[in-house]
Amino acid sequence: MLLISDDGRVLLQQRSTLKTRFAGRWANTCCGHPAPGQSVTDAARIRLTEEMGLSGIPLREIGHFTYRAIDDATGRVEHEYDHVLIGHTSGTPTPNPDPAEISTWAWVPITTLRRALCITPDKYAPWLAAVIALACPPHPPELVASSISAAQAMSRPHPR
């Protein structure tokens, strides 16, 4: 799950050093697993409150992906099917994180994060780049769709 502010920043967490996988790395706002019979959105809403101390932010699912990664520090493997949800905020609410889950947090401009993921990928959880690709595409889908429509219209022969 990823929170995105109206000024183009995303809320990241630095995973607690107590975590068994990818401890101390920066990751999306929060992660979780739905309980049997629980919707993905309900599970994300609960985890946002439990991990970040934030509530009342509408969430919506925007996609999913599968990843497999080995944590070099522990030798443990994650192989997961991840749903990506986003929530948009007005401003940058101040989290009250659970220290067992989160060491610290930061609202980071998406352009800064994209550069950092390329330059220092080992500082970030291995799934974060896929979350960002889905949640913060370089161009909004509406712009891409309208650009494609305009290009198609321009490529049609003009009536004489």
C-alpha positions as CSV (number, residue, x, y, z in Angstrom):
1,M,0.0,0.0,0.0
2,L,1.3,3.4,-0.9
3,L,0.1,6.9,0.2
4,I,0.6,9.7,-2.3
5,S,0.2,13.3,-1.3
6,D,-1.4,15.9,-3.5
7,D,2.1,17.5,-4.0
8,G,3.6,14.4,-5.5
9,R,5.3,12.8,-2.5
10,V,5.0,9.2,-1.3
11,L,5.1,8.0,2.3
12,L,7.9,5.5,2.8
13,Q,8.8,3.5,5.8
14,Q,12.2,2.2,6.9
15,R,11.6,-1.3,8.0
16,S,12.4,-2.1,11.6
17,T,15.7,-3.8,12.3
18,L,13.6,-6.5,14.0
19,K,12.1,-7.7,10.7
20,T,13.2,-11.1,9.5
21,R,13.5,-10.0,5.9
22,F,15.0,-6.9,4.4
23,A,15.3,-5.2,7.8
24,G,16.4,-1.6,7.7
25,R,15.4,-1.1,4.1
26,W,13.1,1.6,2.8
27,A,9.7,0.3,1.6
28,N,6.2,1.4,0.6
29,T,3.9,2.9,3.3
30,C,2.9,-0.5,4.7
31,C,2.4,-4.2,3.8
32,G,0.1,-6.9,5.0
33,H,-1.6,-10.1,4.3
34,P,-5.4,-10.5,4.2
35,A,-6.9,-13.0,6.7
36,P,-9.0,-15.8,5.2
37,G,-12.3,-14.2,4.0
38,Q,-11.0,-10.7,4.3
39,S,-10.8,-8.3,1.4
40,V,-7.5,-6.9,0.3
41,T,-8.7,-3.4,0.8
42,D,-10.0,-4.1,4.4
43,A,-6.6,-5.8,5.2
44,A,-4.7,-2.7,3.9
45,R,-6.9,-0.3,5.8
46,I,-6.3,-2.2,9.1
47,R,-2.5,-2.5,8.4
48,L,-2.3,1.3,7.7
49,T,-3.8,1.9,11.1
50,E,-1.7,-0.7,12.9
51,E,1.7,0.1,11.3
52,M,1.4,3.8,10.6
53,G,-1.3,5.0,13.0
54,L,-3.2,6.6,10.1
55,S,-6.9,6.1,9.3
56,G,-9.7,7.5,7.3
57,I,-7.8,7.5,4.0
58,P,-9.7,5.9,1.2
59,L,-7.7,3.1,-0.5
60,R,-8.2,1.5,-3.9
61,E,-6.5,-1.4,-5.6
62,I,-4.6,-0.5,-8.8
63,G,-2.8,-3.7,-9.8
64,H,-0.7,-6.7,-8.7
65,F,2.6,-8.4,-9.4
66,T,4.7,-11.4,-8.3
67,Y,8.2,-11.1,-7.1
68,R,10.9,-13.4,-5.7
69,A,13.8,-12.1,-3.7
70,I,16.6,-13.4,-1.5
71,D,17.6,-11.3,1.5
72,D,21.4,-11.5,1.4
73,A,21.6,-10.6,5.1
74,T,19.5,-13.6,6.3
75,G,19.4,-16.0,3.4
76,R,15.6,-16.0,3.6
77,V,13.5,-16.0,0.5
78,E,10.3,-14.1,-0.3
79,H,8.1,-15.2,-3.2
80,E,4.9,-13.3,-3.1
81,Y,1.9,-12.2,-5.1
82,D,1.4,-8.6,-4.2
83,H,-1.7,-6.4,-4.6
84,V,-0.9,-2.7,-4.9
85,L,-3.3,-0.2,-3.3
86,I,-3.0,3.5,-3.2
87,G,-4.5,6.3,-1.1
88,H,-4.3,10.0,-1.9
89,T,-3.9,12.5,0.8
90,S,-4.3,16.2,1.0
91,G,-1.1,17.3,2.5
92,T,1.3,15.0,4.4
93,P,-0.3,13.5,7.5
94,T,2.1,12.7,10.3
95,P,2.3,9.0,11.0
96,N,2.5,7.4,14.5
97,P,4.3,4.2,13.6
98,D,4.6,0.9,15.4
99,P,8.3,0.7,16.3
100,A,8.2,-3.1,16.0
101,E,7.3,-2.6,12.3
102,I,8.9,0.7,11.4
103,S,12.2,2.4,12.3
104,T,11.3,5.7,10.7
105,W,9.3,7.2,7.9
106,A,9.6,10.0,5.3
107,W,7.5,11.8,2.7
108,V,9.7,11.6,-0.4
109,P,9.2,13.4,-3.8
110,I,8.5,10.7,-6.4
111,T,11.2,12.0,-8.7
112,T,13.8,11.8,-5.9
113,L,12.7,8.2,-5.1
114,R,12.9,7.1,-8.8
115,R,16.5,8.4,-9.0
116,A,17.4,6.7,-5.7
117,L,16.0,3.4,-6.7
118,C,18.3,3.4,-9.7
119,I,21.4,4.7,-7.9
120,T,21.2,2.8,-4.6
121,P,18.7,-0.1,-5.0
122,D,20.1,-2.0,-2.0
123,K,18.7,0.6,0.3
124,Y,15.2,-0.3,-0.7
125,A,13.0,-3.4,-0.4
126,P,13.1,-5.4,-3.6
127,W,9.4,-5.0,-4.3
128,L,9.4,-1.2,-4.0
129,A,10.3,-0.5,-7.6
130,A,7.3,-2.6,-8.8
131,V,5.0,-0.8,-6.4
132,I,6.2,2.6,-7.7
133,A,5.9,1.5,-11.3
134,L,2.2,0.6,-10.8
135,A,1.3,3.4,-8.4
136,C,3.2,6.3,-9.9
137,P,3.6,5.8,-13.6
138,P,5.7,8.5,-15.3
139,H,2.6,9.7,-17.1
140,P,-0.9,9.6,-15.8
141,P,-3.0,6.9,-17.6
142,E,-5.5,9.6,-18.7
143,L,-2.7,11.5,-20.4
144,V,-1.4,8.4,-22.1
145,A,-4.8,7.5,-23.3
146,S,-5.5,11.0,-24.7
147,S,-2.1,11.1,-26.3
148,I,-2.7,7.8,-28.1
149,S,-6.2,9.0,-29.2
150,A,-4.7,12.2,-30.5
151,A,-1.9,10.3,-32.3
152,Q,-4.4,7.9,-33.9
153,A,-6.5,10.8,-35.1
154,M,-3.4,12.5,-36.6
155,S,-2.4,9.4,-38.5
156,R,-5.8,9.0,-40.2
157,P,-6.0,10.2,-43.8
158,H,-7.7,13.5,-44.1
159,P,-10.8,13.6,-46.3
160,R,-10.3,15.5,-49.5
